[in-house]
Structures are given as C-alpha cells and as structure tokens.
Amino acid sequence: MNIEQEIIDNVLKSFNESDQSTNYYVVWLNNHYDVPTVKSAIVEFKKQRSDLQPCFISFFDVQYGIQISNPKSQ
C-alpha cells in the first residue's frame, strides 16, 4: 500500500470511529510523513470521497495534523 493510501485510511478510520456530533476533529500524524505527501494524500482523498463533501479536511502543521470539519453537527 502506498503512503498516501495509508494516510487516507487513517483519516477514514478516525472519521468512522469519531463522535460525529462535534464540529471538527483532528487526525494526528505525528511527523510520520512528509508535508508534500500529506498534502497530496488530502487531494487524493477528496477525489476518492466526494461523497463526504462538505465534511472537509485540511492540513495544518503542529506536528502534522489533519483537521476534519463536520457540518452534520451544525
């Protein structure tokens, strides 16, 4: 499995296990991946899972976190 897919799988696992009543939550990658890989994984994730829009994810760097917003909680 490639690294991007591994990141995507981690994000989906976190999403599925999360308490989806919150506004957003974060998947921490803990510097395990490099930034360009994470960013390209997010682009790929958005292509693969257009069904999850507008539950959207963004990358931010404080030890590499992916933030997932959850409009269903609004």
N, C-alpha and C positions, 0 to 999 in steps of 0.2 A: 504494500500500500504506500502511496506517496505521502509526503509530509503534509501537503495541502489537504488531502483527504482525511488524514489523521486529525488535523485541526477542525475540519468541518464536522467530523464525527464527534469530537469532544464538545463542540458547540451544541450540536443536536441533542447529545446525551444530557448536557446540562439543561437545555431548554425543556426536554421532556420530563426531567426529574424535578424541575423547579416548581416553586409555588407560583403559579402563573397569575396570582392576584396582585403582585407587586408591579410598579411602574416599569422597573427595569432591573436587570441583574447583570452580573459580570462573570465571565469565564476568565480565570487567571491562567496564563500560560507560563508564568514564572521563568521568563528568559530562555525557555527551552528551544525557541525557534528564533530565526532572524526576522527583522521587521518586514523586509520585502516579501518573504514567504507568507507571513501572516496577512499582509495586505492583499496579496494575490489569492489567498485562500478565501478571504471575505468576498472578493469579486466573484470567485467561482461558486461560493455558497449562494450568493444572490442569484446567480444564473440557475443553479440547480433547484433552489427552493423558492421560486417566485410565489408559491402558494403561501409562504409565510409573510409576504408583504402585507401590511406595513409594519410587521413585527420586526423592526430592523436593528442590524448590528453595526457597530462602529468600533474601530480600533483606537485605543489610546494607550499611551506608554507610561505606565508607572509600574514597572516590572512586567509589562506586556499584558494588558487586559483587553478583552473584547466585551463591549457593553451591548446588551441586547435590550432594546426597548420593547414594551409590551402594551400596545394600545388596547388590548382586550380588558385591561384593568381599569381603564378610564371610566 
